[in-house]
Amino acid sequence: MKLTIERTALLKSLGHVQSVVERRNTIPILSNVLLEAKGERLALTATDMDLAIVDHAPGEIAAPGAATVPAHMLYDIVRKLPEGSQVQLELAGDGGQVAIRAGRSRFTLQTLPKEDFPSTAAGELPHRFPIAAVDLRSLIDHTRFAISTEETRYYLNGIYLHAHTGSKQHALRAVATDGHRLARVEMPLPDGAENIPGVIIPRKMVGEVRKLIEEVDGAVEVSLSDTRVRFAFNDIVLTSKLIDGSFPDYQRVIPTGNDKTLEVDRREFRDAVDRVSTISSEKSRAVKLSLKSGSVVISATSPENGTAMEELEVKYEGAALEIGFNARYLLDVADEVDGDGLQMVLADAVAPTLVRDMADAMALYVLMPMRV
């Protein structure tokens, strides 16, 4: 293997793949990136056995071939090379080292046998559909804050993606919950997604995809089987195992009989909750909403620090009600509301509360109250 590649192109691809590689690995080969030079491109592959990424960068291939080298080390080397430099990568005759040259800099990195690198072939993925990158960003951004980080409830450690075929319209739905809050967002069902299985996409895959589609303008091709998911866009292919478990029946959590409606300016409400929660202890972060006709008082009490309260004018005509919430959860939901208006539909102090974005009927959130 021998090739020359522009530093910027190599650095960009290495930046994409090295973030999949865990810093601590008990299996040495998983610390390495597989470099494959053929045609006019260099393919870079990294995996943690659950998630695999392949990226491509243009290069001048003098001799095709493949090698594996430490991913983070190669990334750090290329990152520190002079901007605009041409990088030459060459595999030694015995295959034990890769030489790296750029200007007057010389490095050699130890390799591991490319035959030891795990196969990243995903097998047959029968369901395939395109989704606009802007829509995929929206689905992820409006749900991932509610993904559970509790490893014992592993089936909540991702976003549940499925086709919803209701009476009104067919939709692609993304749902996440940690048992305390739930986020459900939908979009019109893309062509080809009608018969997809309901799948739970792991938190790490969600994070990697969201990071990589930040600058993507076109479509992302999604491929699915019962056990794997693949996202392909530009020169990047990400493949991941799905979470093997059953997502709970989230529809049962979404209240339908709540009868008290509060409408408030999102930014005013968010900022007031943020200010008042400063006083609350870090453990509970509890704030109380005291509602009466035309107003809400947001308050917090801490035995160590004191009290705080702020009153807002709101649109509310229901009976007086006091209800407590985790301030962090209120802030998270308020941050995901894109419009100016936030609507809360309540029942009583212990029942789940429905939160809506008044400018977006496709997004819906549920918050469990807490005792205050």
N, C-alpha and C positions, 0 to 999 in steps of 0.2 A: 504494500500500500504506500502510495506517495501522491501527495496533492498539495496545491497551494490555494489558500482561501483568504478572503479579505477579513480582517479582524472583526469589523462591525457585524458582519453576517454570522461569523462563528460565535461571537459573544452573545448575540441575540438568541440563537438556537440553544446554546449551552445554558443560558439563563432560563429558557423554557423547561429543559429536561432535568437540570440539576435539582430543581425544587421538588421533584418527585422522589429523589434519592434520600433516604433517611440518613441522618448524621451518624447514627450508631447502628451498625449491622453485625449480626452474628454470622451472616453468610457473606464472605468477602466479595464475591462476584456482584452482589447487589449494590456495592459501593461504586461500581464502575459504570461507565457509559459505553455502549457499543457503537463504534464508528465504522460505517460501511461506505466505502468510496466506489461508486460505479457511475457510468455515463458521464453526466456533467454535474452530479450532485453528491453531497455528503449527507448520508442519513445518520441521525443520532438517536439512539434508543436507550431509555432508562426504565426501570421497573422496580417496584417493591413487592412483587408477586401478586398483589391485588390490583394495582393500577399500573398501566404502561403508557408511555408516551413516545411517539416517533415524530421527529421534526426533520426538515430538510433544508439545506443551505447550498447555494450554487458555489462551485469550485472548479479549479482546473485539475483534472485527474490525470496524473502522469502514469500511474500504475494502480489499477483497481485492487481492492483488498479490504480486509476488516481487522479490527483490533479492539480490545477493551482496555480502558485506562480509568484511573480514579476520577470520578465526575467532579467533585468539589475542587480537587487540586487543579484539574485542567481549567475549570472555570476561573479560579483565582489567578492562574498564570495569564490567561488570555485577557482578563479584566485589567491586569497591570501592564500589559504591553502598550506601546505608544499608539495613539489613535491614528487610523489610516494605514497602519502597517499591514504588510502581506505576511501571512503565517504559513509556514511549510510544515506539514506533518509527514513523517516517514517512519514506517515500521522497519526495525532492524532485521537483518537477514535471518537471525535465529528466532524472530518473533517475540523475543523476551522484553523488548523495550520499544517505545515510540519516541523518536527525536522530534523536538519542536524548535523551529528556528524563526526568528523575526528580527530583522535588522542585525544588530550585534548580539542579541540575546540567544542563548542556547539552553535548552532543557532536555532531560530525558526522563521519561516516566515508565515505571514498571508496568507490564501488562499481565493480565490473566487470560488463560485460553478462551478464545471466543466460543469454542464448543461448550464451555461451561455456562455461558450466558443463557438464562431461561428463555424458552420460546414464548413470544408474546402473541402468537396466533390466537384469535378469539373463536375460531370455528365459525359455523354458520349463524348469521344474525338475520333472521327472516323478515323482521319488521324494519322498514326504512322510511323516513319522512324528513323533509326539510323544514327548518324553522328559522325565521329571521333572527340574526344575532341580537337585534334590539329587543325582540320579544323574549328571547332566552335570558338576556340580562335582567329584564323586568321580572320574569318568573322567579329567578334566583334571588334577586335583591329583596323582593317583597316577602320571601318565605324563609330564607336561611337563618335569620336571626332567631327563629323559633326551634331550630334543630336541637334536639337533646344532646348533651355531652355526657350523660350518665351511661357508662359502658354496660351496666347490667341490663338496661332496657335497649339493647343493641338495635332493635327494630325501629327505634325512634331516632337513630343516629344518621338520618339522611332525609332527603326530600322524596316524598311519595308522588310519582308521576303516573298519571293514568288518563284514559279517555272517559269522559263523562257524557253519557247519552241521555239527557233529560228530555222532557216533553217540549221545552221551549227551544233549546239549541244544543248542538253537540259542541263540547269544549275539551280542550286539553287542560287538565288541572294539575297544579303543583300544591302539595300540602305538607306542612311541617308542624310538629308539636312536641313540647317537652313535658306535657301533662299539666302545666300551669298556664300556658297560652297556646293558641293555635293560629296559624296563618294559612289562608286558602286563596289562591289566585288562579284565574283561568284566562284562556284566550281562545279564539275560534280554532276548532280542530283542524290541524294541517292535513292536506291530502296525503293519504298513506298511513295515517295514525289511527284509523277507525278501529282496528282490531288489536291494538297493542295490549300486552299484558300490563297489569298494574305493577310497577317496579319501584324499589326503594334505592335511590342513588346515594352512595355513601358521602359523608361530609367532606372527606378529602378530595374526592372527585369533583364535587360541587365547587369547592374552593379553587381547584386548578383550572377547571373550565371557565369559571367567572373571571379569573385573572387573565387568561389567554384570549378571551373574546372582547376584552376592553376596547381594543382598537379595530375590531372586525366590523365591516359595514354590510357585507353580503349575508348569504344564508349559511347556516350550519347544518350539516347532514347528520341526523341522529339514526343510529341502527341499534336494534334491540333483539335480545332473545330472553328466555326466562331467567338466565343466569348472568348475562353480560350486557353492557351498554357501551356504545362507541360514539364519540363526537368527532367529526372531521370538518376542518375548515382551513383555508389557505394551504399551507404545506404541513399542517399538524394533524396528527391522529392520536386521540386519547381513548384508551380502552380500559374498562374497569369491571371487576366483579360487582354484582349487585348484592345488597344485603339480603341474606337468606332468612326471611322471616315474614310474618303477616302484619301489615300495618293495621292498627285498630280502626274500627268503624267510626271514622271521625264525624260522620253526619249526626250521630247521636249526641255529640257534644255541642253542636251548633243550636242555640236556643231558638225556638220559633214563637213562643208565647210571651216574650218580654213586651211590656206595655208602656214603659216610660222612656221618652226620647229626649236626649240632650244634644243640642247642636252648639258648637263652639268654634271660634277661630283657632285653627290648628297651632299656629305659631305662638299666639298668646297663651294657650293652654300648655303647650310644651315648655315654654320658658318659665311659666308660673310653677309647674310641677318641679322643674329643675331647681329653681330657687328655693322652694319650700323644703325639698328633700335634702338640702344641704344639712339641715339640723338633725335629720333622722340617723339612727345608728347604722353602721355599715351592714350589720347582720340582716336586719329586716327591711330597711329602706322603705318603710311603710308610709303612705300618705292617705289621708282621709278626704273624701269628697262629700261635702254636705250640700245637698241640692234642695232648693226651694224655687218657687216661681220666679223666673227671670235671672237667677244668679246661682253660682256655685262657689263655696268656700273650700279652698284647698288648704289642708293643715297637716302638720306633723309635730309629734311630741317625742322628746328624748329625755329620759331621766338624767343623763349626764350633761346634755347640752342646752336644753330649754325647749322653747316652742317656736313655731313659725306658722303664719297663715297669710293667705292672699285671696281676695275676692275678685271674681270675674263676672261680667255681664254675659249671660248665655240665653239661648232660646230653650226654655224648659217650662212646661205647664203641668207636669205631673205632681203627685203627692210628694211631700217632703221625704227625703231619703238620705241616710248616711251609709257610705260604703267605702271600704278600704282596698287599696291596691299596692302591689309592689311598684315603687316609683320607677325602677329600671325598666319594668315591662311596659309601663305607660309611655315612657320616653322612647323605647324601641319602636312601638307601634306608631307613635306620633311622627317619628323620623321617616317611616315608610309611607306615610300619607302624602301623596303628591299635590293634592288640591289644597285650597285655603281653608276648607271646612272639614271638621271632624265630627262624626255623629256617633253617639253612644246610645245603645238601646238596652235598658236595664229592667230587671224584675224586682229584685230585693237585695239585701245585703249579703246573701250567701249564694245566689244563683249566678251562673256564668253570664258575663256581659258581652254583648255584641258590639264591635267597633267597625265603622265603615268609613271609607274615603268618599266624601260627598261628590267628588269629581270623577270617581272611578267605580262603577258598579261591579267590575270584575274582581275586585279585591275585598276580602272579608277577614276580620280578625276576631278571636274570642279570648277574653281574659277571665281567669278565675279570680274572684275577690279574696281578700285575706282579712283576718280579724285585726282591728286596730283599737 
